[in-house]
Amino acid sequence: NTPEGMLPSFKYSPSGLVYRNPALQSRKLPMLSMLSVTVPFVVYDGYCEKPERILNITIDNYDGGFQTGTYFRERGHKRALCIADNDICVDMERYQGFREGFASGTVEFVLIPMRKEERWEYYRRNLSMFQSITAVFAVSDYYAMDLICFLQEQGIRVPEQISVAGFDDIPMCRMFCPTLTTVKQDGALRAKIAVEKLGELKMGNLIQNEIRLPVSLVVRSSTK
């Protein structure tokens, strides 16, 4: 999960590597650039600013948040929460887009614990924050579905009292009850492009440093 952690892979003399790490930041780029001199590789879903000799394939996180914020605003919501377990990289981009799309309303950014037991205890201690809002944007589907379970346990109905949306459109979104409104990213397309571009890098072809793929909001039963 770190550039240093890839070093053992080099003993197998790979012809290329795809490195997936959403938490990757620019401070790790010197190590990645050094490795890329030896073996071409693609960063899949990282957070790189002006990468050199590295292809970063990412998605438009800001626009995904913006689409969700606009959707809530157009449906008359005035106060909303955005929940995340950190305030950097892709999560911050999603929040900033959401805030811009929800511009005429009020958005509170809430940092939540990563562990479920601690997170639910946090929700219980701050139950009042759910009484003044009608919409929640979670930066991941997991946190969105987890929050819905908590709200249902508290007798708060979704979406009748609070609308909840997530991000990623994992398969569980369509099986969850209520089905989850979320921002869809095409993981299969990203994987396909990663393999194709890795081949171009191997051949020494000059390509762009970053590919940013579009996302789209999928409206289901967890929002109104």
C-alpha positions in Angstrom: 0.0 0.0 0.0 3.1 2.3 -0.1 5.7 2.9 -2.8 8.3 1.3 -0.5 6.0 -1.8 -0.3 6.4 -2.3 -4.0 10.1 -2.9 -3.8 9.8 -6.7 -3.3 7.9 -7.0 -6.5 11.0 -5.9 -8.5 12.8 -9.2 -7.7 10.4 -10.8 -10.2 11.6 -8.4 -13.0 8.0 -7.2 -13.8 7.5 -5.6 -17.2 5.1 -3.1 -15.7 3.1 -2.4 -12.5 -0.3 -0.9 -11.7 -0.2 0.8 -8.3 -3.5 1.4 -6.6 -3.6 3.7 -3.6 -6.3 6.4 -3.1 -4.3 7.9 -0.2 -1.2 8.5 -2.4 0.0 12.0 -2.1 2.6 14.1 -3.9 5.2 13.6 -1.1 5.5 10.0 -2.3 6.2 11.0 -5.9 10.1 11.1 -5.7 10.1 7.4 -4.8 7.6 6.6 -7.5 9.5 8.6 -10.1 12.7 6.7 -9.2 11.0 3.4 -9.6 9.5 4.4 -12.9 12.9 4.7 -14.4 13.3 1.0 -14.0 9.8 -0.3 -14.6 6.9 1.6 -16.2 3.8 1.8 -14.0 0.5 3.4 -13.7 -1.0 4.9 -10.6 -4.6 3.9 -10.3 -6.8 6.2 -8.2 -4.0 8.1 -6.6 -3.8 11.7 -5.7 -0.8 13.1 -7.6 -0.1 16.7 -8.4 1.9 17.2 -11.6 3.3 13.7 -11.7 6.5 13.1 -13.8 7.1 9.8 -15.7 4.0 8.5 -14.1 0.5 8.1 -15.5 -2.2 8.8 -12.8 -5.7 7.6 -13.7 -8.3 9.2 -11.5 -11.9 10.3 -11.6 -13.6 13.7 -11.3 -14.2 13.7 -7.6 -15.1 17.3 -7.5 -17.8 17.0 -10.1 -19.2 13.9 -8.3 -19.7 16.0 -5.2 -21.0 18.9 -7.3 -23.6 16.8 -9.0 -24.8 15.5 -5.6 -24.9 19.0 -4.0 -26.8 20.3 -7.0 -29.3 17.4 -6.8 -30.0 18.1 -3.2 -30.3 21.8 -3.7 -32.7 21.4 -6.6 -34.9 19.2 -4.4 -35.3 21.9 -1.8 -32.9 20.8 0.8 -31.4 23.7 2.8 -29.1 22.1 5.4 -26.8 19.1 4.8 -23.9 17.2 6.3 -20.9 15.8 4.4 -19.2 13.0 6.3 -15.7 11.6 5.8 -12.9 10.1 7.9 -10.3 12.6 6.7 -10.1 16.1 5.2 -7.5 15.6 2.5 -7.1 14.3 -1.1 -10.1 12.8 -2.8 -12.4 13.2 0.2 -11.7 16.9 0.3 -12.3 17.3 -3.4 -15.7 15.5 -3.1 -16.7 17.8 -0.2 -15.6 21.0 -2.0 -17.6 20.0 -5.0 -20.6 19.2 -2.9 -20.4 22.5 -1.1 -20.3 24.4 -4.4 -23.2 22.5 -5.8 -25.2 23.1 -2.6 -24.2 26.7 -2.6 -27.5 28.3 -1.6 -27.7 26.0 1.4 -25.6 25.3 4.5 -23.2 22.4 4.6 -21.3 21.1 7.7 -18.2 19.0 7.1 -18.0 16.2 9.8 -15.0 14.1 10.4 -16.1 10.6 11.6 -14.0 7.8 13.2 -13.0 5.0 10.9 -13.9 2.2 13.3 -17.6 1.3 13.4 -17.9 1.1 17.2 -16.3 4.5 17.6 -18.3 6.0 14.7 -21.6 4.9 16.1 -20.7 6.2 19.5 -19.9 9.5 17.9 -23.2 9.5 16.2 -25.0 8.8 19.4 -23.2 11.6 21.3 -24.0 14.0 18.4 -27.5 12.8 17.6 -28.7 16.4 17.6 -26.8 17.2 14.5 -29.2 15.0 12.5 -32.2 17.0 13.8 -31.4 20.1 11.9 -30.5 18.7 8.5 -32.4 16.9 5.8 -29.6 15.5 3.7 -26.3 13.7 4.1 -23.5 13.2 1.5 -21.1 10.5 2.5 -17.8 10.4 0.6 -18.1 6.6 0.2 -20.9 4.1 -0.2 -19.8 2.2 2.9 -20.2 5.2 5.2 -23.5 6.1 3.5 -25.0 2.6 4.1 -23.5 2.4 7.6 -25.1 5.8 8.5 -28.5 4.6 7.1 -28.3 1.5 9.4 -27.6 3.8 12.4 -30.4 6.2 11.5 -32.9 3.3 11.1 -31.8 2.0 14.5 -32.7 5.4 16.0 -36.1 5.4 14.3 -35.1 8.1 11.8 -36.6 7.2 8.4 -34.6 7.4 5.2 -35.4 9.1 2.9 -38.6 10.5 4.5 -36.7 12.4 7.2 -33.2 12.4 5.9 -31.9 11.7 2.4 -28.5 10.0 2.2 -26.2 9.7 -0.8 -22.8 8.0 -1.2 -20.0 7.8 -3.7 -18.6 4.9 -5.9 -21.7 2.8 -6.8 -20.5 -0.5 -5.4 -22.7 -3.5 -6.2 -24.2 -3.5 -2.7 -25.9 -0.2 -3.5 -28.5 -1.9 -5.7 -29.2 -4.6 -3.0 -29.3 -2.3 0.0 -32.6 -1.2 1.5 -33.3 1.5 0.5 -31.3 1.3 -2.6 -28.6 3.9 -2.4 -28.3 7.1 -4.4 -24.6 7.5 -5.3 -22.0 8.8 -7.7 -21.0 6.1 -10.2 -17.5 5.6 -11.3 -16.6 3.1 -14.0 -14.0 0.9 -12.4 -13.9 -1.5 -15.3 -13.0 1.3 -17.7 -10.3 2.6 -15.4 -8.8 -0.9 -15.2 -8.9 -1.3 -19.0 -7.2 2.1 -19.5 -4.6 1.3 -16.9 -3.5 -1.9 -18.8 -3.6 -0.1 -22.2 -1.5 2.8 -21.0 0.9 0.5 -19.3 1.6 -1.1 -22.6 2.2 2.4 -24.2 4.6 3.2 -21.4 6.5 0.0 -21.9 6.9 0.8 -25.6 8.3 4.2 -24.6 5.5 6.2 -26.1 5.0 9.7 -24.7 1.6 10.0 -23.1 -0.2 12.5 -20.8 0.6 12.4 -17.1 -3.0 12.2 -15.9 -6.3 10.9 -17.2 -9.4 12.1 -15.4 -12.6 10.1 -16.1 -16.1 11.4 -15.7 -18.6 10.3 -13.1 -22.4 10.4 -13.0 -25.0 10.6 -10.2 -27.3 7.6 -10.0 -30.5 8.4 -8.1 -32.2 5.6 -6.2 -34.5 5.3 -3.2 -32.3 6.7 -0.4 -33.0 10.3 -1.4 -35.9 12.5 -2.3 
